Amino acid sequence: MMTPPNIDLPTEAAHILEAAKRGYLTAEAIRAWADRMIAALDVPPHWLIEVATLPGERLSAFVDYLSPEAGDLPASEQLKITLAEFRAGRLAFGDTIRVSFEIMVGDFEAPNWGEPDDFPDALAALLVEWDCSPDFPEFSEDFQMRCEAVFAALLDAGEDSGSLNPAG
């Protein structure tokens, strides 16, 4: 396969896979990405053509095709994808906190995030450290402002190294 030097297909696929697993992309957006990659490659791999022509809207089908082809995506890159969704207004603040925490601590079955007693100890400690009330589903304004400042700093740092939008 001849790949132009500016396309790292396993990394591109990893970004799309992460966004698909989290539900940030539609099937149409994934097909559009695959079409762009096919157009950019001299000899596109068979799996990419399959992704571009995959029928239906089930994201799990796309995840199945992308998973074996995607490279490893560090937690910092996963976090940037989630924070970009928040910045674009497509992800609520509470969901951003929950997903970001899941990314930071790795895969685990999250408890009922609606009850303060069910929060993992690390998040509860962060709320105490920041002197924020862990009353949910409402976040204190101070907590939200502090998180948004951290999110903005991470995204601004990430923008220096390239696009955070996996859809292109």
N, C-alpha and C positions, 0 to 999 in steps of 0.2 A: 504494500500500500504506500503510495506516495502522499505524504502529508506536507502541506506548506509549513515552513518553520514557525509561523505564528499561531498554528493551531495545535494544541495539546489535547487530542480527542479524549483520552481517559480522564483528564481533569475537567474538560467541558462536560463530559457525561456525568462525572461525579457531582458537579454543581446542579445539573438538571435533575439527577436522581434525588439529591437532598430536597430540592424544591418540590419535586413530585411526591416524595414520601410525606412531606409536611402539608401537602395540599395547596401549595402556593401557586402552582401552575395548572392550567387546564390541559386537556388532551390536545386541543387545537394548538396551544402554545408549544407543547413538546414536539408535535409534528412539524410546526414551523421551524423550530430549532434544527430538527433533523434535516429538513429541506435545505436550510442555510448551510449546514455542514456538508451535505452531499454536493451542493453546488460549489463549495470551496475546495473539495478534495478531487484529485485526479482519479483515484480509484477508491470510492467509498466502500467501507466494509459492509458485508451482507447484513449484519445486525442493525446497522444504521438505516438501511433501506427498509428493513422490517419495521423499525420504529416509525419511520415516515409514513408507512402505509398501514399501520395497525388500526383496525376499525374500532369503533366504540369510544366510550368516554371513561371507562374504568381506569383510573390511575394505576391500580395495582398491576394491570397488564403491562403498562409502560415500565413500571418498577422492575418487573420480572425480566424484561429485555435489557434494561440498562444495568442492572446489578452486576452481572458477570463482566461487563465491559468497563465499568467506571473505576477510576483510580481511587485511592484513599483520599478522603477529604478531612483535613484536620478540624478539630472543634472550632478553632478560630474562624475558619472559612464557613463552617456551618452557621456560626453565630452571625457572621456578616450577612448571610442570606436572610436570616430571620430579622435582623435589625433593618435591613433594606426594605423588607415588607412592612415593618412598623413605620418607617420614615415615609413610605409611599401612601400610608393611610389604609393599607389592606389588612393590617393585623392590629387588633386591639391591644392596649397597654397590658392588661392582665394576661392575655395570651402570650405576649412577648416575654413577660417575666417568667411565666411557666415554661415556655419552650427554651428560653435561654438557660434557665436553671437545669432543665433536662440535658441540654447539650453539655453544660459544664460538668455535671456529675456523671454523665454517661447514660447508657440505656438502663432504665428501670421502669417498673410499673408505678406510675404516679398514683398516689392515694386521691381521695376526693379533695380537690384543691379548694373547695368552697368552705372548708372548716379549718380555722386556725390550728386546732389541735393535730390536724393531719399533715401539716407542713413539715418537710424534712428539717432536721435540726439546724442544718447550715443556713437555710433561708430564714428561719426564725432568729438565729443569731445575727444575721445581717440586719434584719428589721430592728432588733434591739440595739445593735451597734449604731445604726443610723437614727436611733431614737424615734422610730416610726411605729405607729400602732398596727399590729397585724390583723386589723378588722377587715374581713373580706365578705362580700366581693368588692367592697370599696377600698381603694388604695388612698392613703393620705396624699394631699397635694405635694407635701415636701418630698415624700418618697418618690412620687412620679417625676418631679422636677430633677431630683438627683439621678434617677435612672436615665432619664432622657438626656442629661448632660453626658453621662457615661456612654450611652448609645451613640450620641453625636460624635464624641471623640473617637470611638472605635470606627465608626463609618468614615469619618474624615481621614483617618489614618489609612483605612482600606482603599479609599478612592485614589490615593497616591499610587497604589500598586495595580490599579486596573478596575474594570467594571465589576460591580457587585451584583448586577442583574443577570441571573442565569438565563433569562429568556433572550438576552442580547440587547 
